[in-house]
Amino acid sequence: MKKTEELDMKTLLFFFIPLGLSASLVTLSHIIINSTLVRGENSEYIIASYAIAMSLFAITERLGNLLRQTCSSLVRDKHSYKIMSNFATYLIVSLMLVAFAVAYTPTGDFIFAKIFGAEQNMVKDIKGIYQILILVTIFSALRCLCQGIIIYNRQTKWLTIGMVIRLAAMYVLSLYFIHTGNITGKTGAIIFLVGMIIECTISFIEARVLVRKMAENHEQKIKSKRTIFKFYSPLMFSSVIIVLVGPAINIFLGKTTNIELAIASYAIAGSVAQLFLSFFSYIHQIVINFYDHHESEVKKFSILVGFIPCLLVGVFCYTPFGAFFLEYVIGVNGRLLDASLQVLKVFVLMALLFPFIDYFNGLLMVYKQTKVTIYSQSAHLIITILVLVIGINFAAQWNGIIGALGNSFGFLAELIVLISFVHAIERKKGKPKILLLKSLSRQGRNR
C-alpha cells in the first residue's frame, strides 16, 4: 500500500475478516474431530491418545506454519518466491527426517512412554496416529507457503474459501465414521489429513496464479536463503520453545489424580477456547501489512477487536449455552462435560491476553526483531512449568484446571516480556514510550 493511500476501518475489515474466518474454521475442524472421537467406545482413552500424538505433531507443524509469516513478510517478486520455495523444500525434508525417526524407531516408544507418561497399551496406538500425522505436516507446510503469497497480494478471501471446502469434506468424512461406528485414534488423524490435502490444493492453485502476475524483481527483494533464515530462525527457535508447552502440560496432567479425565477435559476446553481465539490470530498480519504507514489506524483496530475473545469465552462458559454446546454439538456428557467447563473458565484470562500478544509479535516482524520472540516464548514456557509444578504438588485433584492455569499465566509472562522489548526498540527508533491503550486515548483527546 502506498504511503499516501488512505486507510479506513472498512479496508482493514475486508482484509482481516477472511483471515479470521479461515482461522476459526481451522479450530472448528478440530472440534469436528473431537466430536467424532468422543462417540467411540472408551472415548476418554481415544481422545487422550489422539491428544498426545497431536501435541508432538504440533512441534513440526508449527515450524511449517511459520512459512506463512515469513513468506508474507519477505516475498515480493518471482525471484524471492523461488528462493523461498527452495528454503521451504529444505525445511520440509528436515522435518520429515525427524518425524520418521519418532514414528518408526524405538525413539517414539521412549518419548511417548517415558516423557509423556503414556501407559504401555497406549504407546502403539499413539505411534499409529502419529504416523498418519506426518503426512499432514507436508501438506500443511506447503499450504502455508502458498498462503503467504495470497496474504501479501491481499486475496485473503481464498483462505476462507479453502477452509470452507476443507471443513465440508471433513464433516462428511466424520459422518461416515460415526455411521459405521469404526472410531479409533487414527480416525481423527485420517479426517485431519484429508482436510489438509484439500485446503493445500486450493491454496496452491491460487498462489500459482498470483505468482505469475508478480514482477521479476522488486526493490525490496531478498537476495539469498541467508536473508530468509535470519528472519525465520528466531521464529523457529521460539516456536520450538512454545510448542513444548503442549507436551509439558500433557506430561504434568499425566501426574494428576485422574489422568485420562484431565487430558481429555483439557483437550476439549482448549479446542473450544481456540475456536474463539483463532479468529483473532491474524492481528499480526494487520500489523505487518499496514503498520508502517498507518500506525494510528492499526492501533485503533487492534484495541477494538482485542477484547472481543475474552467476552465471548466468558459468555460461553458462564451461561447455559456452554453446557448445551458441549453436550449437544460436541457430544460431551457426564463428568467430562463438567470438567471441560471448569477448565474453560480458567481460559478466560488467556482469551484476554492473546490478541495483544499477537499485536506485539506483529510489531517485532515489522521491526525485523524476531529474535525477541525467543525470550518471550521462553518466559511463557518457564512460567507455565512453574505453575504446573505447583499445581501438581498442591492440587493434583484439580486435573485439567492445572493445565489451563499454567498456560494462562504463561501467556501473561509472554505479554510482559513483549511489551518491555517493543518499548525498548521504539525508544531506540526515537518513538515515545506510550502503551497501546494510552496512545489511543491520547488520539481520542486530540480529535
MIKE-258460 format. One line per 4 residues: number of its first residue (from 1); for each residue x negated, y negated, z of C-alpha. Coordinates in pm, 1 decimal, m for minus. Layout:
% MIKE-258460
NUM	X,Y,Z; ...
END
This chain:
% MIKE-258460
1	0.0,0.0,0.0; m133.1,m340.9,m91.9; m207.0,m579.8,185.4; 35.4,m842.9,50.6
5	324.5,m597.2,27.2; 599.9,m643.1,282.9; 680.4,m353.5,512.9; 1019.8,m316.6,674.3
9	1175.6,m58.5,901.4; 1363.9,97.6,609.5; 1038.3,180.2,428.6; 894.0,340.2,741.3
13	1209.2,542.5,798.4; 1218.7,671.8,440.5; 856.4,781.9,482.6; 893.2,921.7,834.7
17	1233.1,1094.9,839.9; 1148.3,1362.4,577.7; 828.7,1438.4,770.0; 1020.5,1463.5,1095.1
21	1287.2,1683.4,943.1; 1032.0,1922.0,795.6; 853.0,1949.2,1130.3; 1179.2,2010.8,1314.7
25	1272.5,2279.6,1069.1; 937.5,2449.2,1135.0; 1030.9,2471.7,1501.3; 1380.1,2585.7,1410.8
29	1222.2,2867.9,1212.8; 1052.4,2989.3,1532.0; 1385.6,2971.7,1712.4; 1532.6,3191.1,1437.7
33	1254.2,3441.4,1502.2; 1304.3,3436.1,1880.4; 1681.3,3468.7,1841.2; 1617.7,3776.4,1627.4
37	1370.9,3933.5,1869.1; 1595.1,3871.7,2169.4; 1852.9,4105.2,2012.2; 1614.8,4401.0,2009.1
41	1602.2,4672.2,2272.1; 1383.1,4569.6,2566.8; 1379.7,4210.4,2438.1; 1151.4,4080.9,2713.3
45	880.5,4326.1,2607.1; 922.1,4241.6,2236.5; 913.7,3863.9,2291.5; 616.2,3888.6,2526.9
49	420.1,4096.7,2271.2; 501.4,3853.9,1990.7; 416.6,3551.1,2209.1; 73.4,3689.1,2297.8
53	m9.6,3762.7,1933.4; 113.7,3416.1,1833.0; m93.3,3241.0,2099.0; m413.2,3385.4,1948.4
57	m293.0,3334.1,1591.0; m232.6,2966.1,1674.1; m607.8,2911.5,1700.5; m681.8,2999.8,1336.9
61	m360.2,2843.7,1208.2; m429.4,2512.4,1378.8; m771.1,2490.0,1214.1; m599.8,2537.9,880.2
65	m332.1,2282.2,962.9; m598.7,2015.0,1009.4; m640.3,2017.6,630.5; m317.5,1815.4,614.3
69	m453.1,1518.1,812.5; m796.7,1542.9,654.7; m659.0,1552.9,301.0; m410.4,1265.8,350.3
73	m686.2,1053.6,508.6; m968.6,1118.7,259.8; m844.5,1244.2,m79.0; m788.5,953.4,m318.4
77	m872.2,1091.7,m665.0; m924.8,1412.5,m862.9; m1292.5,1426.7,m774.1; m1229.0,1412.6,m397.8
81	m946.4,1666.5,m432.7; m1187.3,1910.6,m595.8; m1434.9,1867.2,m311.2; m1156.8,1910.2,m56.9
85	m1035.8,2226.0,m231.0; m1383.7,2377.7,m214.3; m1406.6,2284.1,152.1; m1067.2,2446.5,216.0
89	m1181.8,2767.8,45.7; m1486.9,2798.4,271.5; m1271.0,2726.8,575.2; m1007.1,2988.5,491.4
93	m1269.9,3257.6,425.2; m1435.9,3182.6,759.5; m1104.6,3202.8,943.3; m1024.9,3534.4,778.7
97	m1354.0,3689.7,886.0; m1288.4,3600.9,1247.0; m925.8,3716.2,1232.9; m1011.0,4051.4,1075.7
101	m1269.5,4114.5,1348.5; m996.2,4071.7,1608.5; m727.7,4268.6,1424.0; m926.9,4571.3,1308.9
105	m1202.4,4625.0,1565.6; m1213.1,4704.7,1939.2; m1270.4,4330.7,1991.8; m896.5,4284.1,1967.2
109	m830.3,4552.0,2230.7; m1065.8,4374.8,2468.9; m914.3,4030.3,2407.9; m552.8,4138.9,2447.6
113	m604.5,4381.9,2735.6; m877.6,4214.9,2941.5; m837.0,3845.8,2867.0; m460.4,3824.7,2817.8
117	m391.7,4094.6,3074.2; m152.8,4285.9,2847.5; m64.2,4635.2,2956.5; m225.6,4915.0,2758.2
121	100.1,5019.6,2594.3; 143.3,4661.4,2462.9; m200.3,4626.1,2302.1; m128.9,4842.9,1997.0
125	194.0,4656.3,1925.1; 25.2,4317.8,1969.5; m252.4,4409.6,1725.7; 3.5,4526.1,1471.6
129	180.7,4191.1,1494.8; m147.1,4001.0,1465.7; m246.8,4192.5,1150.6; 58.1,4050.3,973.9
133	m3.5,3701.2,1111.2; m347.0,3696.2,945.1; m173.8,3664.7,607.6; 33.4,3376.1,743.3
137	m290.8,3186.7,813.2; m392.0,3194.5,445.9; m65.7,3053.5,314.0; m37.8,2804.5,599.3
141	m380.0,2651.9,523.3; m305.4,2627.6,150.2; 29.6,2467.6,228.7; m133.9,2200.9,446.7
145	m392.3,2117.7,179.7; m110.8,2058.1,m70.2; 98.4,1863.1,179.2; m190.5,1624.2,240.0
149	m166.6,1524.7,m127.0; 211.6,1495.6,m105.8; 198.7,1272.4,202.8; m67.2,1039.5,58.0
153	149.3,992.8,m250.8; 449.7,926.7,m22.4; 660.6,1203.8,m169.3; 747.1,1328.8,179.0
157	1091.6,1448.4,67.8; 920.4,1757.1,m75.2; 815.5,1865.8,273.3; 1178.6,1869.8,377.1
161	1291.1,2045.4,58.0; 1028.2,2315.2,104.1; 1125.3,2369.9,466.2; 1498.3,2392.2,391.0
165	1437.9,2665.6,134.3; 1194.4,2842.6,369.4; 1445.1,2826.2,654.0; 1727.8,2965.5,441.7
169	1513.5,3262.7,338.6; 1405.7,3331.0,697.2; 1764.6,3316.8,820.3; 1883.3,3563.5,556.9
173	1597.2,3799.3,643.0; 1676.9,3759.1,1012.4; 2039.6,3860.1,949.8; 1915.0,4166.8,763.7
177	1703.1,4282.0,1058.1; 1984.0,4212.8,1305.2; 2230.5,4405.6,1086.5; 2000.8,4707.0,1052.3
181	1904.2,4697.0,1419.7; 1539.4,4765.2,1338.2; 1383.5,4493.7,1553.9; 1025.9,4506.8,1686.5
185	749.3,4252.4,1742.8; 644.3,4298.1,1378.0; 989.9,4182.6,1270.3; 910.2,3828.3,1382.2
189	576.2,3829.3,1200.4; 736.7,3951.2,875.0; 1005.0,3680.1,886.8; 733.0,3421.0,952.6
193	517.9,3543.7,662.5; 798.4,3541.2,405.5; 897.0,3188.0,503.3; 539.1,3061.2,483.6
197	483.3,3210.0,136.2; 793.6,3031.6,7.8; 700.8,2693.0,157.3; 340.9,2721.6,34.4
201	457.8,2792.8,m320.2; 684.1,2486.6,m331.1; 413.2,2257.2,m186.5; 156.5,2393.5,m431.5
205	375.5,2323.2,m735.1; 445.9,1962.4,m630.4; 83.8,1892.9,m531.9; m43.5,2006.2,m874.4
209	195.2,1761.9,m1041.2; 70.4,1476.8,m822.6; m297.8,1562.4,m869.3; m259.5,1540.4,m1246.0
213	m139.5,1181.0,m1201.7; m431.1,1079.0,m977.9; m724.2,873.2,m1106.1; m1052.3,1044.8,m1186.8
217	m1239.0,823.7,m940.0; m1139.3,585.5,m660.7; m1333.5,311.1,m485.8; m1290.7,495.0,m153.3
221	m1385.1,834.4,m293.7; m1564.1,1095.5,m86.1; m1896.9,1197.8,m231.1; m1957.9,1539.7,m75.3
225	m1830.8,1805.6,164.5; m2051.6,1643.0,429.5; m1814.6,1345.1,443.8; m1520.6,1577.8,490.1
229	m1697.9,1781.6,756.0; m1791.3,1467.6,951.8; m1421.8,1378.1,971.8; m1292.3,1734.6,1010.9
233	m1542.3,1887.9,1255.2; m1439.4,1684.4,1564.6; m1076.2,1769.8,1491.8; m1181.1,2133.0,1454.9
237	m1367.2,2145.9,1787.1; m1090.0,1961.0,1969.8; m830.9,2194.8,1817.7; m1021.4,2499.5,1936.8
241	m1015.1,2343.6,2281.1; m645.7,2254.4,2283.8; m532.4,2581.2,2125.9; m689.7,2756.5,2423.3
245	m413.1,2603.4,2632.8; m157.7,2852.9,2497.0; m367.4,3163.4,2566.7; m471.7,3021.2,2906.3
249	m109.7,2972.9,3007.0; m16.5,3325.0,2895.9; m316.5,3464.2,3083.2; m211.7,3293.3,3406.0
253	153.8,3383.8,3354.4; 26.4,3741.1,3347.8; m56.3,3691.8,3716.8; 292.1,3579.2,3823.6
257	536.3,3792.1,4020.2; 733.8,3884.4,3708.2; 505.8,3887.6,3404.3; 750.0,3963.6,3122.5
261	1013.0,3719.9,3251.9; 752.2,3445.3,3296.1; 607.3,3478.9,2945.6; 946.0,3521.2,2776.3
265	1110.2,3223.4,2954.8; 811.0,3000.1,2882.4; 814.7,3103.8,2514.9; 1187.2,3030.5,2476.4
269	1176.5,2698.8,2663.4; 866.0,2596.8,2472.3; 1029.7,2668.6,2137.4; 1333.4,2459.1,2230.8
273	1115.9,2171.3,2355.8; 916.7,2181.5,2033.1; 1241.5,2163.3,1836.8; 1288.6,1812.4,1977.6
277	922.5,1709.7,1983.2; 835.8,1829.9,1635.7; 1045.9,1562.3,1465.9; 812.5,1304.9,1618.9
281	487.2,1488.7,1547.0; 408.8,1280.8,1236.5; 379.2,941.8,1404.4; 5.2,970.2,1335.8
285	83.5,970.5,961.6; 267.7,638.8,1001.6; m46.2,501.5,1167.4; m282.6,647.0,903.2
289	m86.4,513.8,607.1; 36.2,175.0,733.5; m154.4,52.3,1042.7; m441.8,m128.2,866.5
293	m219.7,m390.3,703.9; 97.0,m368.7,915.2; m16.3,m328.6,1275.0; 277.1,m500.5,1447.4
297	539.5,m313.4,1242.8; 377.3,21.7,1320.7; 365.4,m58.4,1693.3; 728.5,m161.0,1694.3
301	832.2,154.3,1510.4; 632.0,375.9,1748.5; 799.4,222.6,2052.5; 1147.0,252.3,1903.7
305	1112.4,624.1,1834.1; 871.7,715.7,2115.3; 1124.3,752.3,2396.4; 1385.0,945.8,2197.7
309	1246.9,1301.7,2252.3; 1242.2,1258.1,2631.5; 1608.2,1155.3,2625.5; 1701.2,1447.1,2400.6
313	1527.6,1710.5,2614.1; 1676.9,1558.8,2929.3; 2031.3,1568.9,2791.1; 1981.3,1925.1,2667.8
317	1861.3,2081.2,2992.1; 2066.5,1876.5,3240.8; 2403.7,1921.1,3070.4; 2611.3,2234.1,2994.5
321	2509.7,2205.2,2628.8; 2169.0,2357.3,2702.1; 2306.5,2676.0,2855.8; 2566.8,2701.6,2579.0
325	2300.0,2667.5,2307.5; 2063.9,2921.4,2462.5; 2338.1,3178.7,2518.1; 2548.2,3149.6,2202.5
329	2295.9,3026.3,1945.4; 1971.2,3192.3,2051.2; 2132.3,3486.1,2231.4; 1960.4,3447.8,2569.5
333	2155.9,3556.9,2874.9; 2122.9,3670.8,3234.3; 1817.7,3583.5,3438.2; 1621.1,3496.9,3122.8
337	1872.4,3219.1,3048.0; 1841.2,3068.9,3396.5; 1462.6,3094.2,3394.1; 1435.1,2933.8,3049.3
341	1645.6,2633.4,3157.4; 1433.0,2581.8,3467.9; 1115.8,2582.5,3259.2; 1269.3,2340.9,3008.5
345	1344.8,2084.9,3281.9; 973.0,2055.9,3351.7; 906.4,1990.3,2982.3; 1086.4,1653.3,3009.3
349	752.7,1500.0,3117.0; 577.2,1644.7,2812.9; 850.6,1503.4,2589.5; 788.1,1156.8,2733.1
353	413.9,1167.0,2665.7; 390.5,1347.8,2331.7; 487.8,1069.7,2082.3; 239.8,823.3,2229.7
357	m40.3,1080.0,2223.1; 30.2,1124.3,1851.7; 22.6,745.9,1802.8; m321.0,707.9,1962.5
361	m455.1,1010.0,1772.8; m347.1,832.6,1454.6; m549.9,528.4,1559.4; m857.9,746.9,1603.2
365	m816.3,869.0,1244.1; m779.0,511.8,1119.3; m1096.0,410.3,1302.3; m1272.2,732.0,1184.4
369	m1346.9,811.8,1550.7; m1206.4,1164.2,1555.2; m1486.2,1277.5,1789.1; m1288.6,1121.9,2075.9
373	m1031.1,1399.5,2041.3; m1289.5,1639.9,2181.4; m1284.3,1451.4,2512.2; m907.6,1405.0,2525.6
377	m832.4,1768.8,2445.4; m1094.8,1884.2,2695.4; m920.2,1679.4,2963.9; m589.8,1842.4,2864.3
381	m734.5,2192.9,2894.9; m915.8,2128.8,3224.7; m615.1,1975.9,3399.1; m385.2,2247.1,3262.1
385	m606.8,2522.2,3402.9; m641.4,2340.5,3734.0; m263.0,2316.6,3773.5; m225.9,2681.4,3667.8
389	m478.2,2795.4,3928.9; m299.0,2600.5,4199.9; 39.2,2731.0,4086.8; m64.0,3096.2,4075.1
393	m224.2,3079.5,4418.7; 52.9,2891.0,4595.5; 374.6,2951.2,4397.8; 338.6,3263.8,4182.3
397	713.2,3324.1,4218.3; 782.1,3016.1,4003.1; 690.5,3229.3,3699.7; 727.5,3032.4,3371.7
401	763.1,2697.5,3551.2; 393.6,2714.2,3636.1; 304.1,2716.4,3267.6; 526.0,2415.4,3194.0
405	376.3,2218.6,3484.1; 22.1,2293.2,3368.4; 88.7,2191.9,3008.2; 278.7,1874.6,3102.7
409	8.7,1745.2,3335.7; m245.7,1834.0,3067.5; m62.9,1601.2,2827.7; m76.2,1324.4,3088.9
413	m453.3,1362.2,3123.6; m493.7,1360.5,2745.0; m299.3,1034.9,2706.4; m501.8,860.4,2976.2
417	m827.8,952.7,2800.9; m695.6,843.0,2459.1; m581.4,504.0,2586.8; m919.2,442.5,2751.8
421	m1122.2,525.2,2441.3; m897.1,342.2,2194.3; m912.6,25.5,2402.7; m1291.8,56.1,2417.4
425	m1308.9,96.7,2037.8; m1082.4,m202.9,1979.5; m1285.4,m421.3,2215.7; m1594.1,m345.9,2007.3
429	m1398.5,m448.3,1699.7; m1307.7,m777.9,1864.6; m946.4,m690.6,1938.1; m795.3,m793.2,2273.1
433	m723.6,m524.0,2528.6; m345.0,m503.7,2500.7; m137.3,m199.8,2580.0; 117.7,m83.1,2322.4
437	418.1,m183.9,2533.4; 263.9,m514.6,2638.2; 177.5,m612.5,2281.8; 534.5,m553.4,2167.6
441	679.7,m761.4,2448.8; 442.9,m1041.3,2353.2; 555.6,m1020.8,1989.0; 917.3,m1044.9,2104.1
445	847.0,m1362.3,2302.1; 662.8,m1518.7,2007.8; 963.8,m1461.6,1786.1
END
